[in-house]
Amino acid sequence: MRRKQPVAFLGSECETAVVAPDLAAFLRLLADGLGPCEAASPYGPVTDADSRPHEELTAVALRYAPDRRASAPAVIAAAAREFPDFGTTVMELCR
């Protein structure tokens, strides 16, 4: 059995976040018009108002993850719940 892996963002200004719990959820994030940088934004939580659905990426998400329908805020919140200490762990590994 293959274990699902999270999708993480490591920014150039020390931004760190798990932006999606797995690839299928990341496809839904992209379909909602948000990328990893927006999902990891330190300027407050992403809301439904931030969504800008992308027709072509929605088609990709529906093709490869038809059973996974979630908004970008729901994807980001699920990732944060599943990996709450990701940022701290990464920073502890840095010298």
C-alpha positions as CSV (number, residue, x, y, z in Angstrom):
1,M,0.0,0.0,0.0
2,R,1.3,3.4,-1.0
3,R,1.3,6.1,1.6
4,K,-0.1,9.5,0.5
5,Q,2.5,12.2,0.8
6,P,1.8,15.9,1.6
7,V,2.7,18.8,-0.7
8,A,4.9,21.3,1.1
9,F,6.0,24.9,0.3
10,L,9.5,26.2,1.2
11,G,9.7,29.8,0.3
12,S,12.8,32.0,-0.2
13,E,11.9,34.2,2.8
14,C,11.6,31.3,5.3
15,E,8.0,30.6,4.6
16,T,7.2,27.0,5.3
17,A,3.8,25.2,5.1
18,V,2.2,22.0,4.2
19,V,-0.3,23.3,1.6
20,A,-2.1,20.1,0.9
21,P,-2.3,16.7,2.6
22,D,-1.7,14.8,-0.7
23,L,-1.5,15.3,-4.5
24,A,-5.3,15.0,-5.0
25,A,-6.0,17.8,-2.5
26,F,-3.3,19.9,-4.2
27,L,-5.0,19.5,-7.5
28,R,-8.2,20.9,-5.9
29,L,-6.2,23.8,-4.5
30,L,-4.9,24.6,-8.0
31,A,-8.4,24.2,-9.5
32,D,-9.6,26.8,-7.0
33,G,-7.1,29.2,-8.5
34,L,-4.5,29.2,-5.7
35,G,-0.9,28.1,-5.7
36,P,1.4,27.0,-3.0
37,C,2.7,30.5,-2.3
38,E,-0.8,31.9,-1.7
39,A,-1.6,28.9,0.5
40,A,1.4,29.5,2.6
41,S,0.8,33.2,2.9
42,P,1.6,34.7,6.3
43,Y,-0.9,37.5,5.8
44,G,-3.9,35.6,7.1
45,P,-6.0,32.6,6.2
46,V,-7.2,32.0,2.7
47,T,-11.0,32.4,2.4
48,D,-13.6,31.4,-0.2
49,A,-13.4,35.0,-1.5
50,D,-9.8,34.4,-2.5
51,S,-10.8,31.6,-4.9
52,R,-10.6,32.2,-8.6
53,P,-11.6,28.9,-10.2
54,H,-9.5,27.9,-13.2
55,E,-11.5,25.9,-15.8
56,E,-8.6,23.9,-17.2
57,L,-7.2,23.0,-13.8
58,T,-10.6,22.1,-12.6
59,A,-10.8,19.6,-15.5
60,V,-7.5,18.1,-14.4
61,A,-8.6,17.8,-10.8
62,L,-11.9,16.1,-11.9
63,R,-10.0,13.7,-14.1
64,Y,-7.3,12.6,-11.5
65,A,-9.2,13.2,-8.3
66,P,-12.9,12.9,-9.0
67,D,-13.8,11.9,-5.5
68,R,-12.0,14.8,-3.9
69,R,-14.0,18.0,-4.0
70,A,-12.9,20.6,-1.5
71,S,-12.4,24.3,-1.5
72,A,-8.9,25.8,-1.2
73,P,-9.6,26.9,2.4
74,A,-10.7,23.4,3.3
75,V,-7.6,21.9,1.7
76,I,-5.3,24.3,3.5
77,A,-7.0,23.7,6.9
78,A,-6.8,19.9,6.5
79,A,-3.1,20.2,5.8
80,A,-2.5,22.4,8.8
81,R,-4.4,20.0,11.1
82,E,-2.5,17.0,9.8
83,F,0.9,18.6,9.9
84,P,0.7,21.3,12.7
85,D,4.5,21.3,13.5
86,F,5.9,21.3,10.0
87,G,7.3,24.8,10.1
88,T,8.9,24.3,13.5
89,T,10.4,21.0,12.4
90,V,11.9,22.5,9.3
91,M,13.4,25.5,11.2
92,E,14.9,23.2,13.8
93,L,16.7,21.4,10.9
94,C,18.2,24.6,9.7
95,R,21.5,25.9,11.1
